[in-house]
Amino acid sequence: MRTAIRPLIGTTFAAILLLVTSIAQAEDRHAGYYYPQPEIIEEYEARAPHLPESDRGRRLTFVSGIIRQIADEPYPPTYAIFAKGAEAEKLIIVGVRDGFYDTLYRTRALLAALTSLSRGTPLFQELDPEQHYTFFDLCYMLGFQQLTITNGREFAHQIVLVPPTVGSAADQVSGAGKKVTQ
């Protein structure tokens, strides 16, 4: 009887493993196509409210604005930016030149620069005159649920944007609320 159970347990384990792998791939079908499987997945609790009028069209307009800004620069771009997903809810930034955005620190530097640029927009100046919001908050306000940044080769860093917990939005100004998984 024991020997009859072992193959059944092995088959059941293999089926569960296949199911879990399929679910993980379905969750992020862009991994392996636009970027490698992220090495680091970070959860960011937004400090800003979701803007109710933010929809697919608004997110695509936002991305188009960044693309126009990049194209207007007098030097070659270092990254491409685009939105994916049925509702354009996933923002993807891909380094297009070698040596850029290949470490967590370099990706965070780009995200800090994008925060600075965001704070100069009329939307941020109106909603956050004290400049506490980040680029992540802007993405959340526009309805993005995930941001992935990659060097386009072997490195990817992903941020999952989650809503603020009740009563904590004002408390998040200090930068708390990040959970990192590897």
Backbone bond lengths (Angstrom), bond angles and torsions (degrees), N, CA, C in turn:
res aa  C-N    CA-C-N  psi(-1)  N-CA   C-N-CA  omega(-1)  CA-C   N-CA-C  phi
1 M - - - 1.441 - - 1.529 110.54 -
2 R 1.340 115.63 -40.57 1.458 119.94 179.78 1.524 111.80 -59.24
3 T 1.325 117.47 -42.83 1.450 120.51 -179.42 1.522 111.89 -68.31
4 A 1.294 118.94 -26.60 1.468 121.65 177.81 1.526 110.79 -74.35
5 I 1.314 118.44 -28.83 1.466 122.72 -178.62 1.526 111.18 -77.89
6 R 1.314 117.03 -35.55 1.478 119.99 -177.80 1.527 112.74 -57.71
7 P 1.329 120.62 -48.78 1.467 118.27 177.78 1.528 112.38 -62.59
8 L 1.325 116.18 -35.00 1.462 120.12 178.46 1.528 110.68 -64.91
9 I 1.327 116.92 -42.07 1.469 121.01 177.94 1.526 109.96 -64.99
10 G 1.329 117.20 -43.34 1.461 120.84 178.87 1.521 111.96 -62.59
11 T 1.306 117.24 -42.34 1.469 121.71 178.86 1.524 110.54 -66.13
12 T 1.323 116.47 -42.42 1.468 120.81 178.62 1.521 110.28 -63.11
13 F 1.312 117.76 -44.17 1.462 121.86 178.60 1.525 110.67 -60.80
14 A 1.322 117.53 -44.17 1.464 121.49 179.83 1.532 110.85 -63.41
15 A 1.317 117.16 -40.05 1.470 121.14 178.85 1.521 110.87 -65.12
16 I 1.323 117.16 -41.50 1.470 121.31 178.71 1.519 109.85 -65.42
17 L 1.317 117.93 -43.16 1.459 121.88 178.46 1.528 111.07 -61.50
18 L 1.320 117.24 -42.48 1.460 121.44 177.57 1.527 111.21 -63.62
19 L 1.318 117.02 -40.79 1.465 121.59 178.70 1.523 111.16 -64.50
20 V 1.332 117.01 -45.90 1.467 121.39 179.71 1.522 110.33 -62.29
21 T 1.326 117.92 -42.71 1.461 121.78 178.46 1.523 110.82 -62.98
22 S 1.319 117.27 -42.22 1.465 121.07 179.01 1.515 111.37 -63.70
23 I 1.322 117.23 -41.36 1.468 121.47 179.16 1.519 109.93 -64.24
24 A 1.328 118.17 -44.58 1.466 121.60 -179.84 1.530 110.44 -61.98
25 Q 1.334 117.24 -41.24 1.457 119.77 178.98 1.518 111.22 -68.18
26 A 1.322 117.82 -36.42 1.465 121.02 179.62 1.524 111.00 -66.98
27 E 1.329 116.70 -32.43 1.455 120.56 179.91 1.524 111.83 -65.20
28 D 1.304 118.26 -35.65 1.456 121.53 -179.45 1.520 109.17 -136.07
29 R 1.318 115.83 78.62 1.458 120.01 -177.18 1.524 112.58 -72.92
30 H 1.334 117.45 -8.38 1.459 120.54 179.43 1.529 112.36 -84.52
31 A 1.345 116.23 -20.14 1.463 119.89 175.93 1.527 107.86 -65.94
32 G 1.312 115.42 132.60 1.447 120.37 -177.56 1.523 112.56 92.51
33 Y 1.327 116.92 -11.46 1.463 120.66 177.26 1.524 111.07 -112.70
34 Y 1.330 116.13 -55.97 1.467 120.82 178.17 1.524 112.06 -95.75
35 Y 1.305 117.01 -22.48 1.465 122.08 -177.48 1.517 109.22 -158.09
36 P 1.330 116.93 157.91 1.468 119.02 176.11 1.531 109.87 -71.43
37 Q 1.305 115.28 166.01 1.468 119.56 175.95 1.528 107.90 -53.47
38 P 1.337 118.90 126.20 1.467 120.02 -177.44 1.527 112.68 -58.95
39 E 1.331 114.33 134.51 1.462 120.62 176.12 1.523 110.05 -75.41
40 I 1.307 115.87 -34.05 1.456 121.96 -176.74 1.519 108.23 -127.84
41 I 1.327 115.70 129.51 1.459 121.09 174.01 1.522 106.59 -119.96
42 E 1.308 114.19 120.99 1.462 121.88 -175.91 1.523 108.71 -112.97
43 E 1.300 116.84 138.76 1.462 121.36 174.95 1.520 107.90 -103.46
44 Y 1.326 116.40 126.43 1.461 120.83 -179.65 1.524 109.03 -116.06
45 E 1.316 115.72 121.01 1.455 120.93 175.88 1.518 108.33 -86.11
46 A 1.313 115.57 114.77 1.462 121.35 -176.12 1.521 111.31 -61.72
47 R 1.317 115.37 147.67 1.464 122.44 175.54 1.520 110.34 -100.07
48 A 1.315 115.81 -13.41 1.463 122.20 -174.65 1.523 109.75 -107.49
49 P 1.315 116.15 157.76 1.469 119.20 177.20 1.529 111.00 -79.44
50 H 1.313 115.53 154.35 1.463 120.50 171.99 1.526 107.29 -73.65
51 L 1.310 117.00 131.99 1.463 120.43 178.08 1.529 108.62 -82.00
52 P 1.326 117.04 119.38 1.463 120.09 -173.58 1.524 114.30 -59.56
53 E 1.320 118.37 -29.45 1.463 120.56 -179.16 1.531 112.89 -83.61
54 S 1.310 117.48 4.02 1.464 120.45 178.83 1.521 109.16 -78.67
55 D 1.314 114.61 123.58 1.456 120.88 -179.86 1.530 108.79 -139.15
56 R 1.309 115.90 -174.38 1.459 121.62 -178.30 1.535 111.18 -54.48
57 G 1.319 116.56 -45.17 1.463 120.69 -179.20 1.516 112.70 -61.22
58 R 1.317 116.14 -40.97 1.473 119.55 -179.98 1.526 111.04 -67.29
59 R 1.344 116.93 -39.22 1.466 119.89 178.54 1.529 110.64 -65.13
60 L 1.321 116.58 -41.12 1.470 119.77 179.45 1.523 111.13 -67.69
61 T 1.319 117.46 -36.03 1.469 121.06 176.16 1.523 110.40 -64.66
62 F 1.321 116.65 -40.79 1.470 121.83 176.82 1.531 110.24 -59.02
63 V 1.328 117.02 -48.52 1.469 121.17 -179.80 1.528 109.93 -63.15
64 S 1.315 117.61 -42.34 1.468 121.06 178.68 1.524 110.95 -60.31
65 G 1.333 116.73 -38.40 1.466 120.70 177.81 1.519 111.93 -62.98
66 I 1.318 116.79 -41.99 1.468 119.99 177.85 1.525 110.05 -65.70
67 I 1.318 117.09 -41.34 1.471 120.64 179.54 1.527 110.34 -61.79
68 R 1.335 116.80 -42.60 1.472 119.81 177.39 1.521 110.78 -61.80
69 Q 1.327 116.30 -41.69 1.467 120.88 179.90 1.530 110.24 -62.70
70 I 1.318 117.07 -42.91 1.472 121.35 178.40 1.528 110.05 -63.12
71 A 1.329 116.41 -42.89 1.471 120.70 -177.99 1.524 112.17 -65.75
72 D 1.324 117.14 -27.33 1.461 121.22 -179.31 1.528 113.57 -79.08
73 E 1.313 117.29 -11.48 1.468 120.27 -179.63 1.527 109.97 -70.57
74 P 1.338 118.02 149.18 1.466 120.87 -177.72 1.535 114.00 -80.63
75 Y 1.315 118.08 4.77 1.455 121.44 -178.51 1.525 109.32 -127.37
76 P 1.338 117.06 160.91 1.469 119.71 -179.33 1.535 110.70 -63.17
77 P 1.323 116.96 144.30 1.467 119.53 -179.89 1.520 111.22 -67.17
78 T 1.321 115.15 151.31 1.464 120.22 175.94 1.523 111.36 -101.41
79 Y 1.335 116.24 -11.81 1.458 119.10 179.02 1.525 110.82 -149.70
80 A 1.328 113.83 157.87 1.463 122.05 171.47 1.520 106.48 -111.91
81 I 1.319 117.18 148.03 1.460 121.30 -179.50 1.522 108.31 -132.90
82 F 1.315 116.57 136.76 1.459 120.55 179.62 1.523 109.33 -157.02
83 A 1.327 115.31 163.90 1.464 122.17 179.42 1.523 108.57 -112.42
84 K 1.304 115.90 142.44 1.457 122.27 178.05 1.523 108.85 -134.13
85 G 1.322 114.47 171.72 1.453 121.06 -177.74 1.523 109.68 103.19
86 A 1.313 116.82 157.30 1.460 121.75 -177.90 1.526 111.93 -55.43
87 E 1.321 116.50 -34.44 1.464 121.72 -179.83 1.525 112.06 -111.61
88 A 1.340 116.68 19.18 1.471 122.07 -177.76 1.520 110.20 54.26
89 E 1.335 116.35 41.97 1.457 122.25 -175.29 1.534 113.75 -92.96
90 K 1.318 116.80 -0.73 1.464 121.23 179.68 1.518 108.92 -117.14
91 L 1.316 116.73 119.39 1.454 122.03 178.31 1.524 107.97 -96.42
92 I 1.335 116.12 129.65 1.461 121.19 -177.66 1.522 108.68 -124.77
93 I 1.327 116.11 130.62 1.459 122.99 176.90 1.526 107.11 -120.12
94 V 1.335 115.92 122.48 1.466 120.91 -177.00 1.525 108.99 -120.85
95 G 1.322 116.23 124.44 1.465 120.64 173.57 1.517 109.27 -64.57
96 V 1.324 116.84 132.97 1.466 119.84 -177.60 1.527 112.12 -110.53
97 R 1.320 116.26 4.20 1.463 120.89 176.93 1.516 108.26 -131.43
98 D 1.320 116.05 141.37 1.463 120.81 179.93 1.526 110.63 -63.20
99 G 1.334 114.81 145.08 1.453 120.84 176.20 1.531 114.25 89.10
100 F 1.323 117.27 -0.75 1.462 121.01 179.01 1.534 108.92 -111.05
101 Y 1.309 116.25 140.50 1.467 122.37 170.95 1.522 112.90 57.41
102 D 1.334 116.00 40.05 1.454 120.00 -179.54 1.522 113.27 -107.83
103 T 1.330 116.19 6.96 1.459 120.36 173.88 1.521 108.12 -137.26
104 L 1.292 115.67 161.92 1.460 120.59 177.76 1.528 110.62 -59.31
105 Y 1.309 117.24 -37.90 1.464 120.99 -177.88 1.529 111.48 -67.87
106 R 1.310 117.16 -40.09 1.469 119.98 178.74 1.524 111.27 -68.72
107 T 1.335 116.28 -36.77 1.472 117.69 177.58 1.523 110.36 -67.96
108 R 1.303 116.53 -38.80 1.470 119.07 177.94 1.524 111.41 -66.38
109 A 1.322 117.08 -33.14 1.473 119.86 176.51 1.522 110.43 -65.43
110 L 1.319 117.58 -42.36 1.462 120.01 176.37 1.524 110.53 -62.50
111 L 1.316 117.39 -43.34 1.462 120.48 179.46 1.528 111.31 -64.33
112 A 1.328 117.81 -35.41 1.471 120.58 175.34 1.527 110.45 -66.02
113 A 1.330 117.15 -39.52 1.466 120.22 177.08 1.529 110.34 -64.80
114 L 1.325 117.28 -39.26 1.464 120.52 177.34 1.527 111.16 -66.46
115 T 1.338 116.72 -32.05 1.465 119.89 174.17 1.524 109.83 -62.94
116 S 1.326 117.08 -45.74 1.466 120.57 179.33 1.523 111.25 -59.95
117 L 1.316 116.36 -44.09 1.462 119.87 178.03 1.528 111.17 -63.31
118 S 1.321 116.68 -40.97 1.469 121.44 -179.60 1.518 111.78 -62.61
119 R 1.312 115.87 -38.56 1.467 119.55 -178.35 1.519 112.32 -66.82
120 G 1.308 117.53 -16.75 1.454 121.20 177.40 1.520 113.81 -86.78
121 T 1.326 116.93 -4.81 1.468 119.65 -179.02 1.528 110.42 -80.43
122 P 1.330 116.77 150.97 1.469 120.25 178.20 1.534 112.90 -57.51
123 L 1.347 116.87 -36.40 1.466 120.29 179.53 1.524 110.84 -59.73
124 F 1.323 116.71 -49.38 1.466 120.45 -179.20 1.521 111.25 -66.38
125 Q 1.318 117.13 -40.23 1.461 119.82 -179.34 1.525 111.03 -63.58
126 E 1.318 116.35 -32.71 1.464 120.24 178.77 1.527 111.79 -77.43
127 L 1.342 117.34 -45.21 1.458 121.50 -174.74 1.522 113.74 -83.97
128 D 1.318 117.14 -23.75 1.468 120.47 -174.07 1.525 110.53 -142.23
129 P 1.335 117.20 67.62 1.471 119.37 -177.15 1.531 113.16 -61.93
130 E 1.332 118.15 -23.13 1.472 120.46 179.76 1.531 112.10 -87.40
131 Q 1.312 117.01 -1.03 1.462 123.89 175.20 1.532 114.24 58.26
132 H 1.320 115.27 54.14 1.466 120.57 175.88 1.521 112.10 -97.75
133 Y 1.339 117.52 -22.54 1.456 120.73 -176.48 1.527 110.63 -76.20
134 T 1.322 114.71 155.14 1.464 121.92 179.88 1.530 109.90 -114.87
135 F 1.319 115.65 178.46 1.454 120.68 174.70 1.529 109.81 -59.41
136 F 1.333 117.15 -36.30 1.470 120.71 176.88 1.526 110.35 -59.73
137 D 1.338 116.39 -41.71 1.464 120.05 179.38 1.528 110.83 -64.23
138 L 1.327 116.65 -41.25 1.458 120.03 177.44 1.525 109.91 -60.63
139 C 1.307 116.57 -45.21 1.464 120.25 178.63 1.527 110.58 -59.71
140 Y 1.328 116.57 -44.23 1.465 120.05 178.65 1.534 111.07 -63.01
141 M 1.330 117.17 -44.22 1.465 121.30 -179.59 1.531 110.37 -58.74
142 L 1.324 116.83 -34.98 1.460 121.05 -179.45 1.527 112.85 -81.51
143 G 1.320 116.89 -7.82 1.459 120.40 177.10 1.512 115.58 98.91
144 F 1.335 117.70 8.27 1.457 118.67 173.80 1.529 107.85 -69.83
145 Q 1.328 115.47 143.67 1.456 120.59 179.05 1.521 112.37 -108.18
146 Q 1.322 115.71 -18.41 1.458 120.25 -175.65 1.519 109.45 -150.88
147 L 1.313 115.93 142.40 1.461 122.44 176.30 1.516 106.97 -129.32
148 T 1.316 116.66 128.11 1.462 120.74 178.09 1.518 107.78 -124.60
149 I 1.322 115.55 133.55 1.464 121.51 177.25 1.528 107.54 -125.39
150 T 1.336 115.26 135.01 1.456 120.38 -174.51 1.529 110.56 -144.88
151 N 1.306 115.57 157.00 1.462 119.25 173.38 1.527 110.68 -85.53
152 G 1.331 116.91 0.23 1.457 120.80 178.50 1.506 114.29 79.53
153 R 1.304 115.07 12.78 1.455 119.49 -176.41 1.531 110.25 -132.67
154 E 1.319 116.02 -85.18 1.470 119.35 -174.63 1.529 113.70 -123.08
155 F 1.309 118.11 -2.36 1.465 120.73 -175.60 1.526 110.27 -119.91
156 A 1.333 115.63 134.98 1.470 120.75 173.67 1.521 108.82 -146.33
157 H 1.312 115.14 141.13 1.464 123.91 178.05 1.522 106.21 -127.23
158 Q 1.312 116.59 128.69 1.459 120.51 -176.07 1.519 110.62 -122.11
159 I 1.326 115.52 139.05 1.464 122.08 178.11 1.523 107.50 -120.94
160 V 1.312 115.72 122.73 1.457 121.86 175.37 1.524 106.09 -96.04
161 L 1.328 116.65 123.62 1.464 122.10 -177.03 1.520 109.23 -93.65
162 V 1.330 115.93 122.12 1.461 120.29 -178.66 1.528 109.61 -118.69
163 P 1.341 115.94 153.04 1.470 118.97 -178.49 1.523 111.69 -65.61
164 P 1.330 115.98 154.94 1.470 118.89 176.39 1.524 109.38 -67.08
165 T 1.326 116.02 146.22 1.458 119.08 175.03 1.523 108.24 -75.36
166 V 1.293 115.75 154.33 1.462 120.81 -177.07 1.525 110.02 -57.11
167 G 1.322 115.17 127.44 1.464 120.95 177.11 1.511 115.06 81.42
168 S 1.342 117.33 -0.46 1.462 117.53 -175.28 1.518 113.92 -104.80
169 A 1.319 118.48 -11.05 1.473 120.02 -175.26 1.521 111.42 -54.97
170 A 1.308 118.12 -44.85 1.465 120.43 179.83 1.525 111.03 -69.81
171 D 1.316 116.62 -30.29 1.462 120.31 -178.94 1.528 112.36 -76.23
172 Q 1.324 118.03 -15.95 1.462 121.81 -175.57 1.517 113.20 -79.29
173 V 1.304 118.16 -2.24 1.460 121.68 -176.58 1.521 111.40 -57.19
174 S 1.296 117.60 -28.32 1.459 120.83 -177.49 1.518 113.28 -71.80
175 G 1.337 117.59 -12.71 1.461 119.26 -179.50 1.502 113.11 100.30
176 A 1.325 117.57 1.70 1.450 120.84 177.80 1.518 108.48 -71.48
177 G 1.315 116.46 169.75 1.443 120.66 174.80 1.517 114.13 104.08
178 K 1.315 118.79 10.58 1.449 121.55 179.26 1.515 108.42 -99.78
179 K 1.318 115.41 133.93 1.450 121.36 174.50 1.516 106.41 -123.22
180 V 1.298 117.40 130.34 1.459 120.98 -177.24 1.523 107.85 -116.02
181 T 1.343 115.08 133.43 1.463 119.83 174.27 1.509 107.88 -124.11
182 Q 1.307 115.80 149.43 1.471 119.55 178.37 1.498 108.95 -129.99
